[in-house]
Structures are given as C-alpha cells and as structure tokens.
Amino acid sequence: MLNICPKCGLPMDLCVCESLNQEDQRITISQESRKWGRVVTVVTFNSEVENLKKLLKKAKTYCASGGTTRENAIEIQGDHRIKLKKFLIKQGFPEENIEIARRR
C-alpha cells in the first residue's frame, strides 16, 4: 500500500510539497535577551513549516544547545545566528531568503 500525500495527492516518494514550502519561506534570524540577561536566538518563518519539531531537534543537535518552538518560530539558547544560517542552508532553504537581523 502506497502512502499518499494529503496536500498534493501524489505518492510520498514523488511528493514535492516540502521542497516547495522551503523555497517560499522568508526566514529571519534574530537575537533576543531574556530575563537575567540570557541570550536566545530566534528563527522566525513567515508561514507554517510542516516539520518544525523535526527541524528544531536537528538545530538543537547542530548547535549543541537547548531550544523550543513558539508558533512559527524556533528558539535556541545562546547566540547561534551564523551557525543557524549555515544549518538552514544545509537543510535546503535558499540563502537569499534567510536574513540575519540585528539584536533586539
């Protein structure tokens, strides 16, 4: 029995929904200060990402840090802006769609 994608109706082997979603994303990477001066890197997506939890798990492993998801954003403990940009490019997101914002 073949698994069928609920969005495009194609078999999962031929599904292109995830790659189309990645190409349309506008991503902002910023740094925020939390209470007691802790620094958090926030990766904000302009629209919903299908596998945000899986992406978070890979990002936490890549940065060797803790983190969480909030709405359409990933929060990683510490200043990992440059490292996360490289990580997202490796994951297939276009470099021209990723912006590193100044500190908030």
C-alpha positions in Angstrom: 0.0 0.0 0.0 1.4 3.4 -1.0 1.4 6.4 1.3 -0.4 9.3 -0.4 0.4 12.9 0.4 -2.8 14.7 1.7 -1.8 18.0 0.1 -0.8 17.2 -3.4 -2.3 13.7 -3.8 1.0 12.2 -5.1 2.7 9.1 -3.6 5.1 10.2 -0.8 8.1 9.1 -2.9 7.2 11.8 -5.5 5.8 14.4 -3.2 7.3 17.9 -3.6 5.2 19.8 -1.0 8.1 20.2 1.4 10.6 21.5 -1.1 8.0 24.0 -2.4 7.4 25.1 1.1 11.1 25.7 1.7 11.5 27.8 -1.5 8.7 30.1 -0.5 9.8 30.7 3.1 11.2 34.1 4.3 13.3 33.4 7.4 14.5 36.0 9.9 17.2 35.0 12.4 17.4 37.4 15.4 18.8 37.6 18.9 16.8 38.5 21.9 17.7 39.0 25.6 15.5 37.3 28.2 15.3 37.7 31.9 18.6 37.6 33.8 20.5 38.6 30.7 20.1 35.3 28.9 20.5 35.4 25.1 18.2 33.5 22.8 18.5 33.1 19.0 15.0 33.2 17.3 14.4 31.8 13.8 11.1 33.2 12.6 9.3 31.7 9.5 6.8 33.8 7.5 4.5 30.9 7.1 3.8 27.5 8.6 6.6 24.9 8.4 5.4 21.3 8.2 8.1 19.6 10.3 9.0 22.4 12.8 9.6 19.9 15.6 12.0 17.8 13.5 13.8 20.9 12.3 14.1 22.1 16.0 15.6 18.7 17.0 18.2 18.9 14.3 19.0 22.5 15.1 19.5 21.8 18.8 21.8 18.9 17.9 23.7 21.1 15.4 24.2 24.0 17.9 24.6 21.7 20.9 22.1 23.8 22.8 18.6 23.7 24.2 15.5 25.2 22.5 11.8 25.2 21.9 9.2 26.1 19.3 6.7 29.0 19.5 4.1 29.5 16.8 6.1 29.8 13.6 9.5 30.2 15.3 12.3 28.2 16.7 14.1 29.5 19.8 17.7 28.3 20.5 19.5 29.1 23.8 22.6 31.2 23.1 23.9 33.3 20.2 23.9 31.0 17.2 22.8 33.3 14.4 25.7 32.5 12.0 25.6 28.8 12.8 21.8 28.6 12.3 22.1 30.3 8.9 24.6 27.7 7.7 22.3 24.9 9.2 19.2 26.2 7.3 21.1 26.3 4.0 22.2 22.7 4.6 18.6 21.8 5.2 17.6 23.1 1.7 16.4 26.6 2.5 17.6 29.2 -0.1 20.3 31.5 1.2 18.7 34.6 -0.4 15.6 34.0 1.7 17.4 34.0 5.1 18.0 37.3 6.8 20.1 37.9 10.0 18.5 40.7 11.9 20.2 43.0 14.4 19.9 42.4 18.1 16.5 43.3 19.6 
